[in-house]
Amino acid sequence: MKCTNCGNDNPATLWDEGDTIYCSVCTHRTRKTDFEDDSVQCPYCHRLRDKKAMYCRYCNSSDWTPSSPAEFAEIDKILKDMGY
């Protein structure tokens, strides 16, 4: 097992979740089918988020509803100012 995101291969920090491998070092998941990062685009802030996470780490959205153009402009500016 190896994390696609950070390259970690320490079995003490990699967790087999059945369909994915969770890396507790970088908090990313790797799909076991193709060994790619298990991320999807958040419909609210349009940043990549963990598909299994309860909420987006960038905008804190916990639902899967898209943002309006005004909401996206506001959150995009905030996140860019923070370096995301």
N, CA, C and O atoms as CSV, one atom per row, in Angstrom:
chain,resi,resn,atom,element,x,y,z
A,1,MET,N,N,0.847,-1.181,0.000
A,1,MET,CA,C,0.000,0.000,0.000
A,1,MET,C,C,0.889,1.239,0.000
A,1,MET,O,O,1.943,1.274,0.634
A,2,LYS,N,N,0.428,2.259,-0.734
A,2,LYS,CA,C,1.174,3.505,-0.826
A,2,LYS,C,C,0.199,4.646,-1.088
A,2,LYS,O,O,-0.740,4.499,-1.870
A,3,CYS,N,N,0.419,5.776,-0.437
A,3,CYS,CA,C,-0.427,6.951,-0.648
A,3,CYS,C,C,-0.053,7.622,-1.962
A,3,CYS,O,O,1.116,7.925,-2.202
A,4,THR,N,N,-1.042,7.850,-2.804
A,4,THR,CA,C,-0.809,8.514,-4.081
A,4,THR,C,C,-0.413,9.970,-3.887
A,4,THR,O,O,0.374,10.507,-4.667
A,5,ASN,N,N,-0.946,10.610,-2.860
A,5,ASN,CA,C,-0.709,12.034,-2.647
A,5,ASN,C,C,0.700,12.330,-2.129
A,5,ASN,O,O,1.408,13.156,-2.704
A,6,CYS,N,N,1.114,11.660,-1.044
A,6,CYS,CA,C,2.395,12.002,-0.416
A,6,CYS,C,C,3.471,10.929,-0.562
A,6,CYS,O,O,4.627,11.169,-0.212
A,7,GLY,N,N,3.111,9.750,-1.072
A,7,GLY,CA,C,4.081,8.681,-1.248
A,7,GLY,C,C,4.339,7.854,0.003
A,7,GLY,O,O,5.200,6.974,-0.006
A,8,ASN,N,N,3.609,8.123,1.075
A,8,ASN,CA,C,3.776,7.386,2.327
A,8,ASN,C,C,3.510,5.899,2.100
A,8,ASN,O,O,2.512,5.527,1.483
A,9,ASP,N,N,4.406,5.056,2.600
A,9,ASP,CA,C,4.189,3.613,2.490
A,9,ASP,C,C,4.333,2.913,3.850
A,9,ASP,O,O,4.542,1.701,3.910
A,10,ASN,N,N,4.220,3.678,4.930
A,10,ASN,CA,C,4.309,3.141,6.287
A,10,ASN,C,C,2.980,2.498,6.667
A,10,ASN,O,O,1.979,3.207,6.771
A,11,PRO,N,N,2.932,1.184,6.878
A,11,PRO,CA,C,1.667,0.513,7.194
A,11,PRO,C,C,1.024,0.987,8.495
A,11,PRO,O,O,-0.175,0.790,8.694
A,12,ALA,N,N,1.804,1.610,9.386
A,12,ALA,CA,C,1.244,2.110,10.645
A,12,ALA,C,C,0.392,3.359,10.440
A,12,ALA,O,O,-0.396,3.719,11.314
A,13,THR,N,N,0.544,4.025,9.287
A,13,THR,CA,C,-0.212,5.255,9.032
A,13,THR,C,C,-1.121,5.150,7.811
A,13,THR,O,O,-1.696,6.149,7.380
A,14,LEU,N,N,-1.255,3.948,7.252
A,14,LEU,CA,C,-2.155,3.709,6.121
A,14,LEU,C,C,-3.266,2.771,6.572
A,14,LEU,O,O,-2.997,1.740,7.187
A,15,TRP,N,N,-4.504,3.121,6.271
A,15,TRP,CA,C,-5.667,2.379,6.754
A,15,TRP,C,C,-6.492,1.876,5.589
A,15,TRP,O,O,-6.968,2.664,4.772
A,16,ASP,N,N,-6.663,0.563,5.509
A,16,ASP,CA,C,-7.457,-0.056,4.450
A,16,ASP,C,C,-8.933,0.116,4.784
A,16,ASP,O,O,-9.409,-0.406,5.792
A,17,GLU,N,N,-9.659,0.850,3.938
A,17,GLU,CA,C,-11.087,1.100,4.144
A,17,GLU,C,C,-11.951,0.296,3.183
A,17,GLU,O,O,-13.122,0.621,2.985
A,18,GLY,N,N,-11.401,-0.727,2.595
A,18,GLY,CA,C,-12.147,-1.544,1.642
A,18,GLY,C,C,-11.901,-1.083,0.223
A,18,GLY,O,O,-11.133,-1.712,-0.505
A,19,ASP,N,N,-12.537,0.002,-0.185
A,19,ASP,CA,C,-12.370,0.517,-1.544
A,19,ASP,C,C,-11.275,1.574,-1.646
A,19,ASP,O,O,-10.827,1.897,-2.746
A,20,THR,N,N,-10.842,2.116,-0.505
A,20,THR,CA,C,-9.796,3.137,-0.492
A,20,THR,C,C,-8.779,2.840,0.601
A,20,THR,O,O,-9.010,2.027,1.496
A,21,ILE,N,N,-7.648,3.526,0.497
A,21,ILE,CA,C,-6.617,3.502,1.530
A,21,ILE,C,C,-6.528,4.919,2.078
A,21,ILE,O,O,-6.295,5.862,1.322
A,22,TYR,N,N,-6.712,5.079,3.395
A,22,TYR,CA,C,-6.629,6.391,4.032
A,22,TYR,C,C,-5.233,6.595,4.594
A,22,TYR,O,O,-4.711,5.732,5.300
A,23,CYS,N,N,-4.626,7.737,4.282
A,23,CYS,CA,C,-3.305,8.085,4.791
A,23,CYS,C,C,-3.478,9.086,5.927
A,23,CYS,O,O,-3.964,10.196,5.707
A,24,SER,N,N,-3.085,8.702,7.138
A,24,SER,CA,C,-3.234,9.614,8.270
A,24,SER,C,C,-2.126,10.663,8.319
A,24,SER,O,O,-2.178,11.565,9.155
A,25,VAL,N,N,-1.135,10.567,7.452
A,25,VAL,CA,C,-0.087,11.581,7.383
A,25,VAL,C,C,-0.594,12.821,6.646
A,25,VAL,O,O,-0.453,13.938,7.143
A,26,CYS,N,N,-1.184,12.628,5.465
A,26,CYS,CA,C,-1.632,13.773,4.660
A,26,CYS,C,C,-3.152,13.878,4.567
A,26,CYS,O,O,-3.666,14.799,3.931
A,27,THR,N,N,-3.869,12.962,5.181
A,27,THR,CA,C,-5.344,12.915,5.232
A,27,THR,C,C,-6.003,12.773,3.864
A,27,THR,O,O,-7.124,13.241,3.669
A,28,HIS,N,N,-5.327,12.138,2.924
A,28,HIS,CA,C,-5.923,11.866,1.617
A,28,HIS,C,C,-6.254,10.382,1.501
A,28,HIS,O,O,-5.717,9.546,2.228
A,29,ARG,N,N,-7.154,10.081,0.565
A,29,ARG,CA,C,-7.505,8.691,0.291
A,29,ARG,C,C,-7.065,8.330,-1.123
A,29,ARG,O,O,-7.118,9.153,-2.037
A,30,THR,N,N,-6.634,7.091,-1.280
A,30,THR,CA,C,-6.226,6.547,-2.569
A,30,THR,C,C,-7.189,5.426,-2.933
A,30,THR,O,O,-7.422,4.522,-2.130
A,31,ARG,N,N,-7.757,5.478,-4.151
A,31,ARG,CA,C,-8.627,4.390,-4.612
A,31,ARG,C,C,-7.796,3.140,-4.842
A,31,ARG,O,O,-6.701,3.212,-5.400
A,32,LYS,N,N,-8.308,2.005,-4.418
A,32,LYS,CA,C,-7.587,0.748,-4.601
A,32,LYS,C,C,-7.746,0.211,-6.019
A,32,LYS,O,O,-6.930,-0.599,-6.459
A,33,THR,N,N,-8.774,0.642,-6.744
A,33,THR,CA,C,-9.002,0.134,-8.100
A,33,THR,C,C,-7.950,0.630,-9.087
A,33,THR,O,O,-7.459,-0.140,-9.912
A,34,ASP,N,N,-7.603,1.919,-9.005
A,34,ASP,CA,C,-6.649,2.482,-9.967
A,34,ASP,C,C,-5.499,3.249,-9.310
A,34,ASP,O,O,-4.663,3.827,-10.005
A,35,PHE,N,N,-5.453,3.256,-7.972
A,35,PHE,CA,C,-4.410,3.926,-7.194
A,35,PHE,C,C,-4.299,5.415,-7.512
A,35,PHE,O,O,-3.203,5.977,-7.535
A,36,GLU,N,N,-5.445,6.044,-7.756
A,36,GLU,CA,C,-5.519,7.490,-7.962
A,36,GLU,C,C,-6.102,8.137,-6.711
A,36,GLU,O,O,-6.712,7.463,-5.882
A,37,ASP,N,N,-5.910,9.447,-6.579
A,37,ASP,CA,C,-6.454,10.210,-5.460
A,37,ASP,C,C,-7.980,10.139,-5.498
A,37,ASP,O,O,-8.579,10.309,-6.561
A,38,ASP,N,N,-8.609,9.894,-4.364
A,38,ASP,CA,C,-10.067,9.738,-4.288
A,38,ASP,C,C,-10.726,11.076,-3.955
A,38,ASP,O,O,-11.349,11.223,-2.904
A,39,SER,N,N,-10.584,12.044,-4.850
A,39,SER,CA,C,-11.134,13.382,-4.643
A,39,SER,C,C,-12.139,13.724,-5.731
A,39,SER,O,O,-12.068,13.222,-6.852
A,40,VAL,N,N,-13.069,14.587,-5.372
A,40,VAL,CA,C,-14.049,15.114,-6.318
A,40,VAL,C,C,-14.110,16.625,-6.131
A,40,VAL,O,O,-13.665,17.147,-5.108
A,41,GLN,N,N,-14.655,17.318,-7.107
A,41,GLN,CA,C,-14.770,18.765,-7.002
A,41,GLN,C,C,-15.962,19.135,-6.133
A,41,GLN,O,O,-17.071,18.646,-6.349
A,42,CYS,N,N,-15.730,20.000,-5.149
A,42,CYS,CA,C,-16.814,20.495,-4.303
A,42,CYS,C,C,-17.711,21.392,-5.156
A,42,CYS,O,O,-17.211,22.309,-5.808
A,43,PRO,N,N,-19.020,21.151,-5.167
A,43,PRO,CA,C,-19.895,21.970,-5.993
A,43,PRO,C,C,-20.074,23.392,-5.465
A,43,PRO,O,O,-20.563,24.262,-6.185
A,44,TYR,N,N,-19.681,23.634,-4.218
A,44,TYR,CA,C,-19.854,24.970,-3.640
A,44,TYR,C,C,-18.640,25.866,-3.896
A,44,TYR,O,O,-18.786,26.974,-4.412
A,45,CYS,N,N,-17.436,25.390,-3.535
A,45,CYS,CA,C,-16.243,26.233,-3.695
A,45,CYS,C,C,-15.371,25.820,-4.878
A,45,CYS,O,O,-14.428,26.530,-5.227
A,46,HIS,N,N,-15.678,24.678,-5.497
A,46,HIS,CA,C,-14.982,24.168,-6.680
A,46,HIS,C,C,-13.541,23.736,-6.408
A,46,HIS,O,O,-12.753,23.609,-7.345
A,47,ARG,N,N,-13.181,23.508,-5.129
A,47,ARG,CA,C,-11.879,22.930,-4.790
A,47,ARG,C,C,-12.046,21.418,-4.706
A,47,ARG,O,O,-13.159,20.920,-4.534
A,48,LEU,N,N,-10.944,20.693,-4.827
A,48,LEU,CA,C,-11.017,19.240,-4.700
A,48,LEU,C,C,-11.231,18.870,-3.242
A,48,LEU,O,O,-10.542,19.367,-2.351
A,49,ARG,N,N,-12.208,17.981,-3.014
A,49,ARG,CA,C,-12.500,17.529,-1.657
A,49,ARG,C,C,-12.519,16.016,-1.609
A,49,ARG,O,O,-12.728,15.349,-2.623
A,50,ASP,N,N,-12.304,15.492,-0.442
A,50,ASP,CA,C,-12.345,14.055,-0.209
A,50,ASP,C,C,-13.773,13.567,-0.430
A,50,ASP,O,O,-14.715,14.111,0.146
A,51,LYS,N,N,-13.931,12.552,-1.258
A,51,LYS,CA,C,-15.269,12.053,-1.591
A,51,LYS,C,C,-16.003,11.504,-0.368
A,51,LYS,O,O,-17.228,11.602,-0.300
A,52,LYS,N,N,-15.288,10.931,0.593
A,52,LYS,CA,C,-15.921,10.343,1.772
A,52,LYS,C,C,-16.055,11.313,2.944
A,52,LYS,O,O,-16.710,10.988,3.935
A,53,ALA,N,N,-15.453,12.485,2.852
A,53,ALA,CA,C,-15.480,13.429,3.973
A,53,ALA,C,C,-16.885,13.973,4.208
A,53,ALA,O,O,-17.671,14.134,3.273
A,54,MET,N,N,-17.182,14.251,5.464
A,54,MET,CA,C,-18.496,14.789,5.832
A,54,MET,C,C,-18.665,16.228,5.351
A,54,MET,O,O,-19.785,16.666,5.087
A,55,TYR,N,N,-17.561,16.965,5.235
A,55,TYR,CA,C,-17.630,18.349,4.788
A,55,TYR,C,C,-16.359,18.700,4.020
A,55,TYR,O,O,-15.343,18.014,4.131
A,56,CYS,N,N,-16.430,19.763,3.252
A,56,CYS,CA,C,-15.283,20.234,2.479
A,56,CYS,C,C,-14.318,20.955,3.417
A,56,CYS,O,O,-14.738,21.801,4.206
A,57,ARG,N,N,-13.034,20.627,3.337
A,57,ARG,CA,C,-12.047,21.249,4.224
A,57,ARG,C,C,-11.817,22.719,3.900
A,57,ARG,O,O,-11.259,23.446,4.723
A,58,TYR,N,N,-12.232,23.171,2.726
A,58,TYR,CA,C,-11.993,24.556,2.335
A,58,TYR,C,C,-13.160,25.479,2.670
A,58,TYR,O,O,-12.955,26.542,3.256
A,59,CYS,N,N,-14.377,25.090,2.308
A,59,CYS,CA,C,-15.527,25.977,2.517
A,59,CYS,C,C,-16.448,25.503,3.633
A,59,CYS,O,O,-17.401,26.196,3.987
A,60,ASN,N,N,-16.172,24.325,4.190
A,60,ASN,CA,C,-16.956,23.750,5.285
A,60,ASN,C,C,-18.368,23.355,4.865
A,60,ASN,O,O,-19.228,23.160,5.724
A,61,SER,N,N,-18.622,23.234,3.576
A,61,SER,CA,C,-19.937,22.808,3.094
A,61,SER,C,C,-20.112,21.322,3.379
A,61,SER,O,O,-19.247,20.504,3.066
A,62,SER,N,N,-21.252,20.992,3.982
A,62,SER,CA,C,-21.510,19.582,4.288
A,62,SER,C,C,-22.563,18.981,3.371
A,62,SER,O,O,-22.815,17.777,3.418
A,63,ASP,N,N,-23.170,19.795,2.550
A,63,ASP,CA,C,-24.130,19.252,1.585
A,63,ASP,C,C,-23.502,19.326,0.187
A,63,ASP,O,O,-22.404,19.857,0.016
A,64,TRP,N,N,-24.179,18.811,-0.759
A,64,TRP,CA,C,-23.636,18.764,-2.112
A,64,TRP,C,C,-24.379,19.711,-3.044
A,64,TRP,O,O,-24.556,19.412,-4.225
A,65,THR,N,N,-24.817,20.863,-2.513
A,65,THR,CA,C,-25.539,21.826,-3.342
A,65,THR,C,C,-24.554,22.815,-3.955
A,65,THR,O,O,-23.608,23.244,-3.295
A,66,PRO,N,N,-24.773,23.173,-5.202
A,66,PRO,CA,C,-23.882,24.137,-5.847
A,66,PRO,C,C,-24.107,25.552,-5.313
A,66,PRO,O,O,-25.184,25.876,-4.813
A,67,SER,N,N,-23.089,26.373,-5.428
A,67,SER,CA,C,-23.196,27.770,-5.015
A,67,SER,C,C,-23.753,28.604,-6.159
A,67,SER,O,O,-23.640,28.240,-7.330
A,68,SER,N,N,-24.354,29.728,-5.797
A,68,SER,CA,C,-24.784,30.686,-6.818
A,68,SER,C,C,-23.531,31.417,-7.303
A,68,SER,O,O,-22.498,31.361,-6.636
A,69,PRO,N,N,-23.598,32.098,-8.439
A,69,PRO,CA,C,-22.423,32.846,-8.904
A,69,PRO,C,C,-21.914,33.860,-7.872
A,69,PRO,O,O,-20.705,34.036,-7.721
A,70,ALA,N,N,-22.828,34.522,-7.164
A,70,ALA,CA,C,-22.421,35.500,-6.145
A,70,ALA,C,C,-21.748,34.809,-4.958
A,70,ALA,O,O,-20.742,35.294,-4.442
A,71,GLU,N,N,-22.305,33.678,-4.530
A,71,GLU,CA,C,-21.709,32.931,-3.414
A,71,GLU,C,C,-20.326,32.416,-3.795
A,71,GLU,O,O,-19.387,32.482,-3.003
A,72,PHE,N,N,-20.212,31.899,-5.028
A,72,PHE,CA,C,-18.917,31.385,-5.465
A,72,PHE,C,C,-17.882,32.499,-5.529
A,72,PHE,O,O,-16.743,32.301,-5.108
A,73,ALA,N,N,-18.253,33.665,-6.046
A,73,ALA,CA,C,-17.316,34.787,-6.131
A,73,ALA,C,C,-16.818,35.176,-4.737
A,73,ALA,O,O,-15.637,35.466,-4.548
A,74,GLU,N,N,-17.729,35.179,-3.771
A,74,GLU,CA,C,-17.360,35.549,-2.405
A,74,GLU,C,C,-16.427,34.509,-1.772
A,74,GLU,O,O,-15.381,34.864,-1.228
A,75,ILE,N,N,-16.799,33.238,-1.843
A,75,ILE,CA,C,-15.975,32.195,-1.216
A,75,ILE,C,C,-14.654,32.021,-1.958
A,75,ILE,O,O,-13.630,31.736,-1.337
A,76,ASP,N,N,-14.666,32.190,-3.279
A,76,ASP,CA,C,-13.439,32.063,-4.061
A,76,ASP,C,C,-12.429,33.138,-3.662
A,76,ASP,O,O,-11.240,32.851,-3.529
A,77,LYS,N,N,-12.895,34.366,-3.471
A,77,LYS,CA,C,-12.007,35.455,-3.052
A,77,LYS,C,C,-11.424,35.175,-1.671
A,77,LYS,O,O,-10.227,35.362,-1.449
A,78,ILE,N,N,-12.266,34.727,-0.746
A,78,ILE,CA,C,-11.800,34.425,0.614
A,78,ILE,C,C,-10.738,33.326,0.577
A,78,ILE,O,O,-9.684,33.450,1.200
A,79,LEU,N,N,-11.026,32.249,-0.160
A,79,LEU,CA,C,-10.083,31.130,-0.214
A,79,LEU,C,C,-8.785,31.506,-0.921
A,79,LEU,O,O,-7.710,31.072,-0.505
A,80,LYS,N,N,-8.868,32.305,-1.980
A,80,LYS,CA,C,-7.649,32.746,-2.668
A,80,LYS,C,C,-6.811,33.644,-1.766
A,80,LYS,O,O,-5.583,33.559,-1.772
A,81,ASP,N,N,-7.476,34.513,-0.980
A,81,ASP,CA,C,-6.748,35.368,-0.040
A,81,ASP,C,C,-6.035,34.543,1.029
A,81,ASP,O,O,-5.006,34.958,1.563
A,82,MET,N,N,-6.591,33.370,1.334
A,82,MET,CA,C,-5.983,32.471,2.323
A,82,MET,C,C,-4.924,31.558,1.691
A,82,MET,O,O,-4.258,30.804,2.400
A,83,GLY,N,N,-4.770,31.620,0.388
A,83,GLY,CA,C,-3.771,30.802,-0.290
A,83,GLY,C,C,-4.295,29.507,-0.871
A,83,GLY,O,O,-3.508,28.649,-1.271
A,84,TYR,N,N,-5.619,29.346,-0.928
A,84,TYR,CA,C,-6.219,28.146,-1.497
A,84,TYR,C,C,-6.761,28.467,-2.847
A,84,TYR,O,O,-7.315,27.594,-3.514
